[in-house]
Amino acid sequence: MNEKLQKDLTNFESLLEAVKLQGLDFLATLSARNTSTKALHQEPETLKIAGLGAFETLKLFNEKFEELIIASTGPRYWGFVTGGSTPAAIMGDWLSTIYDQNTQSVKGQGDISAAIEIETIKLLLNLFELPGDYIGGFVTGATMSNFTSLAVARQWIGKQTGKDFAKDGVSEKINILSALPHSSIIKSLAMLGLGSNNFRRVKVEEGNRESIDINDLETKIKELHGQPFILITSAGTVNTVDFDDMQAVSNLKEKYNFWWHIDAAFGAFAKCSPKHKYLLNGWEQADSITVDCHKWLNVPYESAVFFIREKYKVLQVETFQNSNAPYLGNPMENFNYLNFLPENSRRLKALPVWFALIAYGREGIQDIVENSIEMANHLGKFVESSEAFELLAPVRLNNVCFTLGGEENQSKVVVFLKNLNDTGKVFMIPTVYNGKNGIRASFVNWRTTKQDIEIVTSEMVNQISRIKENA
């Protein structure tokens, strides 16, 4: 065995203890850590003949990078709908690394990690009050969840005319309807060979909404004259968390032949709020659903799920099977995730979610969701009551979309946000809404409190004062 590797094996307990203590220190001081950092300008390391060993490598990492790691898992990072990891989720994630399982087969002499995944999927279906006739699986994020779901939808479209797109390739234009698809949907259409421009945009409802106009949708459906199509709807748009009318779409599904996909990356968790669960009434009729767990469930990154109707199991296997690998057996007889999703090699992504759901239960997840909604409303009320700012849309759930007050200040929005983020006390992202430069704050982190809102609003006022001073 390599000398450095042997030494690290001998000192394994001390190594893990050092990382544990460093991790605890990071988590204990998370609220005080900066939410943004300057660009990194350091000479990259060159690969040496002999390695440093683990202790010296940790020391080098700390010297070069540790202080630049931002608090993206902290209570005032309101940028990319980023949750923070709860204690139970971290436990599950550490064990996923230690056990180092390749989650695939349920039957046979392999490991049990796929059985854990299937149990976790059932727990999630229960959390979201969805029927049990969905097959689910864990992937890296909403992009791959959307990709997986739309890949099966593509196969379904082909079968409507007796074609096998998975084997023979896409041989015709596929009809796709959507109003405001997320960028990950567009990316998935490109990767699937369906074309990122190949969807017909449906109007959104009037009255400062981002939700699909059901009347325009049905008009466009009728124009297809019975051709099968894919409908992509949103359960939580990125700017204002608007929801398409799921019940109305469910009613249309009784009249027309289409595959219904819902992008509910973080909006699915509205189902955990008694006050907001109505937003998802009817979604149980969807053919496929995307949910991100590393958002509102607050588990470590690279954790998302797809739900696809079990009745499409054959289509799913046709799309993802390893057909030239006889050692894997018959994919229709022996359930194996190798044949149900894009990746052949996967870590046990389900375990942090299993830990979180078992540890905190329905009540704990509801508390996280309700707190995020409350914090969003606190910020929204501040914006609404201040002449310096303007709400661009109502606070519908957990996002606040706003801008600077007055048309004359539109050109100052980008500078205001840059200066605000540079304080390191908060991180929000720029957006454009209804033709206006705006700012989006998204609340999903379980640690966020009213004190955090006060810290940020105070800094927002300071930045406005500086703008006025420099005018």
C-alpha positions as CSV (number, residue, x, y, z in Angstrom):
1,M,0.0,0.0,0.0
2,N,1.2,3.5,-0.7
3,E,3.0,5.0,2.3
4,K,0.8,8.1,2.6
5,L,-2.4,6.0,2.1
6,Q,-1.3,3.6,4.8
7,K,-0.6,6.4,7.2
8,D,-4.0,7.9,6.6
9,L,-5.6,4.5,7.2
10,T,-3.8,4.3,10.5
11,N,-4.9,7.8,11.4
12,F,-8.4,7.5,10.0
13,E,-10.2,8.4,13.3
14,S,-8.1,11.5,13.9
15,L,-8.7,12.6,10.3
16,L,-12.4,12.3,10.6
17,E,-12.3,14.0,14.0
18,A,-10.5,17.0,12.5
19,V,-13.1,17.3,9.7
20,K,-15.9,16.9,12.2
21,L,-14.6,19.7,14.4
22,Q,-14.1,21.9,11.4
23,G,-17.6,21.2,10.2
24,L,-19.1,21.9,13.6
25,D,-17.2,25.3,13.7
26,F,-18.5,26.1,10.2
27,L,-22.1,25.3,11.2
28,A,-21.8,27.2,14.5
29,T,-20.7,30.4,12.8
30,L,-22.8,30.1,9.7
31,S,-24.9,33.2,10.4
32,A,-21.8,35.3,10.7
33,R,-20.1,34.0,7.5
34,N,-20.2,36.1,4.4
35,T,-22.9,35.3,1.8
36,S,-20.7,36.3,-1.1
37,T,-17.0,36.5,-1.8
38,K,-14.7,38.2,-4.3
39,A,-13.4,36.3,-7.3
40,L,-10.6,33.8,-6.5
41,H,-7.2,34.7,-7.8
42,Q,-4.7,32.1,-6.8
43,E,-2.2,30.0,-8.7
44,P,-3.6,26.5,-9.2
45,E,-1.8,23.5,-7.7
46,T,0.3,21.2,-9.9
47,L,0.1,17.5,-9.3
48,K,3.1,16.3,-7.4
49,I,4.8,12.9,-7.6
50,A,4.3,12.3,-3.9
51,G,1.1,13.4,-2.3
52,L,0.9,15.5,0.9
53,G,-1.3,13.0,2.9
54,A,-4.7,13.9,4.3
55,F,-3.7,16.1,7.2
56,E,-1.4,18.3,5.1
57,T,-4.1,18.4,2.4
58,L,-6.7,19.7,4.8
59,K,-4.2,22.3,6.0
60,L,-3.6,23.5,2.4
61,F,-7.3,23.5,1.7
62,N,-7.9,25.7,4.8
63,E,-5.1,28.1,3.7
64,K,-6.3,28.5,0.1
65,F,-10.1,28.1,0.2
66,E,-11.8,27.7,3.6
67,E,-12.3,31.4,4.3
68,L,-13.7,32.0,0.9
69,I,-16.5,29.4,1.3
70,I,-19.7,31.4,1.5
71,A,-22.7,30.8,3.7
72,S,-24.9,29.6,0.8
73,T,-26.5,27.2,3.4
74,G,-27.1,30.0,5.8
75,P,-30.2,32.0,6.8
76,R,-29.6,35.0,4.6
77,Y,-28.7,33.4,1.4
78,W,-31.8,34.1,-0.6
79,G,-30.4,33.6,-4.1
80,F,-30.9,30.3,-6.0
81,V,-33.7,28.7,-3.9
82,T,-31.0,27.1,-1.8
83,G,-31.9,25.3,1.4
84,G,-29.5,24.5,4.2
85,S,-28.9,21.0,5.5
86,T,-30.7,20.0,8.7
87,P,-28.9,18.0,11.3
88,A,-30.7,14.8,10.4
89,A,-30.0,15.3,6.7
90,I,-26.3,15.8,7.4
91,M,-26.2,12.5,9.3
92,G,-27.8,10.7,6.4
93,D,-25.4,12.3,3.9
94,W,-22.3,11.4,6.0
95,L,-23.5,7.8,6.2
96,S,-24.2,7.8,2.4
97,T,-20.5,8.7,1.9
98,I,-19.2,6.2,4.4
99,Y,-21.4,3.3,3.1
100,D,-20.6,4.3,-0.5
101,Q,-23.3,2.2,-2.1
102,N,-24.1,2.2,-5.8
103,T,-27.9,2.3,-5.6
104,Q,-29.4,-0.1,-8.2
105,S,-31.0,-3.5,-7.6
106,V,-33.7,-4.5,-5.2
107,K,-33.6,-8.2,-5.6
108,G,-30.7,-10.7,-5.6
109,Q,-27.5,-10.6,-3.6
110,G,-26.8,-6.9,-4.0
111,D,-27.0,-4.2,-1.4
112,I,-30.3,-2.9,0.0
113,S,-29.8,0.8,-1.0
114,A,-32.4,0.6,-3.7
115,A,-34.9,-0.7,-1.2
116,I,-34.1,2.3,1.0
117,E,-34.7,4.6,-2.0
118,I,-38.1,3.0,-2.8
119,E,-39.2,3.4,0.8
120,T,-38.1,7.0,0.7
121,I,-40.1,7.6,-2.4
122,K,-43.2,6.2,-0.7
123,L,-42.6,8.6,2.3
124,L,-42.4,11.5,-0.2
125,L,-45.6,10.5,-1.9
126,N,-47.2,10.4,1.5
127,L,-45.8,13.8,2.4
128,F,-47.2,15.3,-0.9
129,E,-50.5,13.4,-0.6
130,L,-49.9,11.7,-4.0
131,P,-51.3,8.3,-4.9
132,G,-49.0,5.3,-4.6
133,D,-49.1,4.4,-8.3
134,Y,-46.0,6.5,-9.1
135,I,-42.5,5.1,-9.7
136,G,-39.9,7.4,-8.3
137,G,-36.1,7.8,-8.3
138,F,-33.4,10.1,-7.1
139,V,-31.3,12.2,-9.5
140,T,-29.0,15.2,-9.1
141,G,-31.4,18.0,-9.4
142,A,-34.5,19.4,-11.1
143,T,-32.8,19.5,-14.5
144,M,-32.2,15.7,-14.5
145,S,-35.7,15.1,-13.0
146,N,-37.2,17.1,-15.8
147,F,-35.0,15.3,-18.3
148,T,-36.0,11.9,-17.0
149,S,-39.7,12.7,-17.1
150,L,-39.6,14.3,-20.5
151,A,-37.6,11.4,-21.9
152,V,-40.4,9.0,-21.0
153,A,-42.9,11.5,-22.3
154,R,-41.0,11.5,-25.6
155,Q,-41.3,7.7,-25.7
156,W,-45.0,7.9,-25.0
157,I,-45.5,10.3,-27.9
158,G,-43.8,7.9,-30.2
159,K,-46.0,5.0,-29.1
160,Q,-49.1,7.0,-30.0
161,T,-48.1,6.4,-33.7
162,G,-46.4,3.0,-33.2
163,K,-42.8,4.3,-33.1
164,D,-40.0,3.6,-30.7
165,F,-38.0,6.8,-30.4
166,A,-35.6,5.3,-27.9
167,K,-34.4,2.8,-30.4
168,D,-34.9,4.5,-33.7
169,G,-34.5,8.2,-32.8
170,V,-37.0,11.0,-33.0
171,S,-38.4,11.0,-36.5
172,E,-41.0,13.7,-36.4
173,K,-41.9,17.0,-34.7
174,I,-43.3,16.6,-31.2
175,N,-46.0,19.0,-30.1
176,I,-45.2,20.7,-26.7
177,L,-47.2,23.3,-25.0
178,S,-46.1,25.5,-22.0
179,A,-46.5,29.0,-20.7
180,L,-43.3,29.9,-18.7
181,P,-41.1,26.7,-18.6
182,H,-38.1,26.9,-16.3
183,S,-34.7,27.1,-18.0
184,S,-34.0,23.5,-16.9
185,I,-37.0,22.4,-19.0
186,I,-35.5,24.2,-22.1
187,K,-32.2,22.6,-21.4
188,S,-33.8,19.2,-21.2
189,L,-35.6,19.7,-24.5
190,A,-32.3,20.5,-26.1
191,M,-30.5,17.4,-24.6
192,L,-33.4,15.1,-25.6
193,G,-33.2,16.2,-29.2
194,L,-36.6,17.7,-29.1
195,G,-35.3,21.3,-29.6
196,S,-35.1,24.1,-27.1
197,N,-37.2,26.2,-29.4
198,N,-39.7,23.4,-30.1
199,F,-42.6,24.4,-27.8
200,R,-45.6,26.5,-28.4
201,R,-46.0,29.2,-25.8
202,V,-49.4,29.5,-24.2
203,K,-50.5,32.9,-22.9
204,V,-50.4,33.6,-19.2
205,E,-53.4,34.9,-17.3
206,E,-54.0,38.7,-17.1
207,G,-53.6,40.6,-13.9
208,N,-49.9,40.4,-13.1
209,R,-49.9,36.6,-13.3
210,E,-47.4,34.0,-14.5
211,S,-49.9,31.2,-14.6
212,I,-51.1,29.5,-17.7
213,D,-54.3,30.9,-19.4
214,I,-56.5,27.8,-19.5
215,N,-58.8,29.2,-22.3
216,D,-55.8,29.9,-24.5
217,L,-54.4,26.5,-23.6
218,E,-57.6,24.8,-24.7
219,T,-57.6,26.8,-27.9
220,K,-54.1,25.7,-28.8
221,I,-55.0,22.1,-27.9
222,K,-58.0,22.2,-30.4
223,E,-55.7,23.5,-33.1
224,L,-53.7,20.3,-32.8
225,H,-56.8,18.4,-34.1
226,G,-56.3,15.4,-31.9
227,Q,-52.6,15.0,-32.2
228,P,-50.9,13.8,-29.0
229,F,-48.8,16.4,-27.2
230,I,-46.8,17.1,-24.1
231,L,-48.0,19.8,-21.7
232,I,-45.5,21.3,-19.3
233,T,-47.0,23.2,-16.3
234,S,-45.5,25.0,-13.4
235,A,-46.1,24.5,-9.7
236,G,-44.2,27.6,-8.6
237,T,-42.7,29.9,-11.2
238,V,-39.2,31.2,-10.5
239,N,-40.0,34.9,-10.0
240,T,-43.3,35.0,-8.2
241,V,-44.1,31.3,-7.3
242,D,-47.3,31.4,-9.4
243,F,-49.1,28.1,-9.9
244,D,-50.9,26.9,-13.0
245,D,-54.5,25.8,-12.3
246,M,-53.9,22.1,-11.7
247,Q,-57.6,21.3,-11.3
248,A,-58.4,22.9,-14.6
249,V,-55.6,21.0,-16.4
250,S,-56.8,17.8,-14.7
251,N,-60.2,18.5,-16.2
252,L,-58.7,19.0,-19.7
253,K,-56.9,15.7,-19.3
254,E,-60.3,13.9,-19.3
255,K,-61.1,15.4,-22.7
256,Y,-57.7,15.3,-24.6
257,N,-54.9,12.9,-25.1
258,F,-51.6,14.4,-23.7
259,W,-48.7,13.8,-21.4
260,W,-48.9,16.1,-18.4
261,H,-45.6,17.0,-16.7
262,I,-45.5,19.3,-13.7
263,D,-42.3,21.1,-12.8
264,A,-42.8,21.4,-9.0
265,A,-39.2,21.8,-8.1
266,F,-39.9,23.7,-4.9
267,G,-43.6,24.5,-5.3
268,A,-44.5,20.9,-4.4
269,F,-43.9,21.8,-0.7
270,A,-46.9,24.0,-0.8
271,K,-48.8,20.8,-0.1
272,C,-47.2,20.8,3.4
273,S,-49.0,24.1,4.2
274,P,-52.7,23.7,5.1
275,K,-53.3,27.3,3.9
276,H,-51.6,26.8,0.5
277,K,-52.1,23.1,-0.3
278,Y,-55.1,24.0,-2.5
279,L,-52.6,25.3,-5.1
280,L,-51.9,21.7,-6.0
281,N,-55.5,20.4,-6.1
282,G,-55.7,18.1,-9.2
283,W,-51.9,17.5,-9.6
284,E,-52.4,13.9,-8.7
285,Q,-53.6,13.3,-12.3
286,A,-50.2,14.3,-13.7
287,D,-48.2,11.7,-15.6
288,S,-44.9,13.0,-14.3
289,I,-43.7,15.4,-11.6
290,T,-40.4,17.0,-10.7
291,V,-39.4,17.8,-7.1
292,D,-36.1,19.2,-5.7
293,C,-35.3,17.9,-2.2
294,H,-32.2,20.1,-1.8
295,K,-34.4,23.1,-1.9
296,W,-37.3,23.3,0.6
297,L,-36.6,19.9,2.3
298,N,-33.2,21.2,3.3
299,V,-31.0,18.3,2.5
300,P,-27.5,18.5,0.9
301,Y,-27.2,19.3,-2.8
302,E,-27.7,16.8,-5.6
303,S,-31.0,15.5,-4.3
304,A,-34.1,15.6,-6.5
305,V,-36.8,13.1,-7.4
306,F,-39.0,12.3,-10.3
307,F,-42.4,10.7,-10.0
308,I,-43.7,8.9,-13.1
309,R,-46.9,6.8,-13.3
310,E,-46.3,3.1,-12.8
311,K,-48.4,2.3,-15.8
312,Y,-45.6,3.8,-17.9
313,K,-43.1,1.3,-16.5
314,V,-42.5,-0.3,-19.9
315,L,-41.9,3.0,-21.5
316,Q,-39.5,4.0,-18.8
317,V,-37.5,0.8,-19.3
318,E,-37.5,1.2,-23.0
319,T,-36.0,4.6,-22.6
320,F,-33.3,3.9,-20.0
321,Q,-32.6,0.1,-20.1
322,N,-29.1,-1.2,-20.5
323,S,-30.2,-3.6,-23.3
324,N,-26.8,-4.8,-24.2
325,A,-25.9,-6.0,-20.7
326,P,-27.1,-9.6,-20.3
327,Y,-25.5,-9.8,-16.8
328,L,-28.2,-7.4,-15.5
329,G,-31.0,-9.8,-16.3
330,N,-34.5,-9.1,-17.7
331,P,-35.3,-5.4,-16.9
332,M,-39.0,-6.1,-16.8
333,E,-38.7,-9.0,-14.3
334,N,-36.0,-7.6,-11.9
335,F,-36.5,-4.0,-10.8
336,N,-33.1,-2.2,-11.2
337,Y,-32.6,1.5,-11.2
338,L,-30.1,0.9,-14.0
339,N,-33.1,0.6,-16.3
340,F,-35.3,3.4,-14.9
341,L,-33.2,6.6,-15.0
342,P,-30.2,8.1,-16.8
343,E,-27.4,7.3,-14.5
344,N,-25.8,3.8,-14.1
345,S,-23.7,4.9,-11.2
346,R,-25.3,6.7,-8.2
347,R,-24.6,7.2,-4.6
348,L,-27.3,6.6,-2.0
349,K,-29.0,10.0,-2.5
350,A,-32.1,8.9,-0.8
351,L,-30.6,8.4,2.7
352,P,-30.4,12.1,3.7
353,V,-34.1,12.5,2.7
354,W,-35.0,9.4,4.6
355,F,-33.3,10.7,7.7
356,A,-35.0,14.1,7.3
357,L,-38.5,12.7,6.9
358,I,-38.2,10.2,9.7
359,A,-36.5,12.6,12.1
360,Y,-38.9,15.6,11.6
361,G,-42.1,14.0,10.2
362,R,-44.9,15.9,8.5
363,E,-45.1,18.4,11.3
364,G,-41.4,19.3,11.1
365,I,-41.5,19.8,7.3
366,Q,-44.6,21.9,7.7
367,D,-42.9,24.1,10.2
368,I,-40.0,24.7,7.8
369,V,-42.4,25.6,5.0
370,E,-44.7,27.8,7.1
371,N,-41.7,29.7,8.5
372,S,-40.3,30.4,5.1
373,I,-43.6,31.7,3.9
374,E,-43.8,33.9,7.0
375,M,-40.3,35.3,6.4
376,A,-41.1,36.1,2.8
377,N,-44.2,38.0,3.9
378,H,-42.2,40.0,6.5
379,L,-39.8,41.1,3.7
380,G,-42.7,41.7,1.4
381,K,-44.5,44.0,4.0
382,F,-41.3,46.0,4.4
383,V,-40.9,46.5,0.7
384,E,-44.6,47.4,0.3
385,S,-44.4,50.0,3.1
386,S,-41.2,51.7,1.9
387,E,-41.3,54.4,-0.7
388,A,-37.7,53.4,-1.7
389,F,-38.9,50.0,-3.0
390,E,-41.7,48.5,-5.0
391,L,-43.2,45.0,-5.1
392,L,-43.4,43.8,-8.6
393,A,-45.9,41.0,-7.7
394,P,-47.8,39.9,-4.6
395,V,-45.9,37.5,-2.3
396,R,-47.8,34.4,-3.2
397,L,-45.6,31.9,-1.3
398,N,-41.9,32.1,-0.5
399,N,-40.5,34.5,-3.1
400,V,-40.3,38.3,-2.9
401,C,-39.9,40.0,-6.3
402,F,-39.3,43.7,-6.0
403,T,-37.4,46.7,-7.5
404,L,-36.4,50.2,-6.5
405,G,-39.2,52.7,-6.4
406,G,-39.6,55.1,-9.2
407,E,-39.0,54.7,-12.9
408,E,-35.9,57.0,-12.7
409,N,-34.2,54.4,-10.4
410,Q,-34.5,51.4,-12.8
411,S,-30.9,52.0,-14.0
412,K,-29.7,51.8,-10.4
413,V,-31.2,48.4,-9.5
414,V,-28.1,46.4,-10.6
415,V,-25.7,48.6,-8.7
416,F,-27.9,48.6,-5.7
417,L,-28.0,44.8,-5.6
418,K,-24.3,44.4,-6.3
419,N,-23.5,46.7,-3.4
420,L,-26.0,45.0,-1.1
421,N,-24.6,41.6,-1.9
422,D,-21.0,42.9,-1.5
423,T,-21.8,43.5,2.2
424,G,-21.7,39.8,2.7
425,K,-24.8,40.0,4.9
426,V,-27.3,38.8,2.3
427,F,-27.4,37.4,-1.2
428,M,-30.2,37.9,-3.6
429,I,-30.3,37.7,-7.4
430,P,-31.3,40.0,-10.2
431,T,-34.3,39.3,-12.4
432,V,-36.5,41.0,-15.0
433,Y,-40.3,41.0,-14.5
434,N,-42.8,42.6,-16.8
435,G,-40.0,44.5,-18.4
436,K,-38.6,45.9,-15.2
437,N,-35.2,45.3,-13.6
438,G,-36.0,43.5,-10.4
439,I,-34.6,41.6,-7.5
440,R,-35.7,38.2,-6.2
441,A,-35.4,36.9,-2.7
442,S,-36.3,33.3,-2.1
443,F,-36.9,31.8,1.3
444,V,-36.4,28.1,1.9
445,N,-33.7,27.9,4.6
446,W,-34.8,26.4,7.9
447,R,-32.6,28.7,9.9
448,T,-34.0,32.0,8.7
449,T,-35.6,34.2,11.5
450,K,-37.2,37.6,11.8
451,Q,-33.8,38.9,13.1
452,D,-32.3,38.0,9.7
453,I,-35.0,40.0,8.0
454,E,-34.2,43.0,10.2
455,I,-30.5,42.7,9.4
456,V,-31.2,42.7,5.7
457,T,-33.8,45.4,5.6
458,S,-31.5,47.7,7.7
459,E,-28.7,47.2,5.1
460,M,-31.2,47.8,2.3
461,V,-32.0,51.2,3.8
462,N,-28.3,51.9,4.2
463,Q,-27.7,51.2,0.5
464,I,-30.6,53.4,-0.5
465,S,-29.1,56.2,1.5
466,R,-25.7,55.8,-0.2
467,I,-27.5,56.0,-3.6
468,K,-29.1,59.2,-2.6
469,E,-25.8,60.6,-1.4
470,N,-24.1,59.8,-4.7
471,A,-27.0,61.2,-6.8
